[in-house]
Each structure stands twice: as C-alpha cells, then as structure tokens.
C-alpha cells in the first residue's frame, strides 16, 4: 500500500490561527503605543527645563546652553 501525498493533513486548526492573530494584534498595539509616546512626549522635557533654569541663573553662557540643547535633541532622535 502506497502513502498518498495528498492525504497528509497539514491544516492548522482555526483556534490556533485565532490565537496567532490575537498575539499579533497585541504586539502591534504595544508597538503603536511605544512609537507614538516617543514621538509625542519628548523624554528630555525635564532636562530642557533644568538647562533653561541654569541659563537664566547665569550658570552657563548662551553657547553652552545651545550646545547642550542640541545634544539632548540628538539623543532623543536616535532612540
């Protein structure tokens, strides 16, 4: 008796497809939240305020202030 290649059942049950789809949706949702939170809320907000406060107090000159602000922006875009 020969084995029929067409008789091999490689069908994945529907509940496994549904589970896989659910896992995909959850991962996509988490990725979307992480992506938008980095674009909307800059992580260096407190640091910028601190630098502004130091500049206003005269602890640093304008050139150093601009340099540090530029460094913070470069760090936040690399994430």
C-alpha positions in Angstrom: 0.0 0.0 0.0 1.4 3.3 -1.0 1.2 6.5 1.0 -0.8 9.2 -0.7 1.0 12.5 -0.5 -2.3 14.4 -0.8 -3.8 12.6 2.2 -1.3 14.3 4.6 -3.4 16.7 6.7 -1.3 19.8 7.5 -4.2 22.0 8.3 -3.8 24.3 11.3 -6.9 24.4 13.5 -8.9 27.6 13.4 -8.4 28.3 17.1 -4.6 28.3 16.6 -5.0 30.9 13.8 -7.2 33.0 16.0 -4.6 32.8 18.8 -1.8 33.8 16.4 -3.9 36.7 15.2 -4.6 37.8 18.7 -0.9 37.7 19.6 -0.2 39.8 16.5 -2.8 42.4 17.5 -1.4 42.7 21.0 2.1 43.2 19.7 1.0 45.7 17.1 -0.9 47.7 19.8 2.1 47.7 22.1 4.4 48.8 19.3 2.0 51.6 18.3 1.8 52.9 21.9 5.6 52.9 22.2 6.1 54.6 18.8 3.6 57.3 19.4 4.7 58.0 23.0 8.2 58.6 21.8 7.0 61.0 19.1 4.5 62.9 21.2 6.2 63.2 24.5 9.9 64.1 24.3 11.8 62.3 27.0 14.1 65.2 27.8 11.4 67.7 28.9 12.7 68.0 32.5 16.3 68.2 31.3 15.4 71.1 29.0 13.7 73.0 31.8 16.7 72.4 34.1 19.1 73.8 31.4 16.8 76.8 30.9 16.8 77.4 34.7 20.6 77.2 34.8 20.9 79.6 31.8 18.6 82.1 33.5 20.6 81.9 36.7 23.8 82.6 34.8 25.4 79.3 35.5 26.2 78.8 31.8 26.6 81.1 28.8 24.4 81.0 25.7 26.8 79.0 23.6 27.0 76.2 26.2 23.2 76.3 26.6 22.6 75.9 22.8 25.2 73.1 22.7 23.5 71.1 25.5 20.1 71.6 24.0 21.4 70.3 20.6 22.9 67.3 22.4 19.6 66.5 24.0 17.7 66.7 20.7 20.3 64.4 19.0 19.9 61.8 21.8 16.1 61.8 21.6 16.1 61.3 17.8 18.5 58.4 18.0 16.0 56.3 20.0 
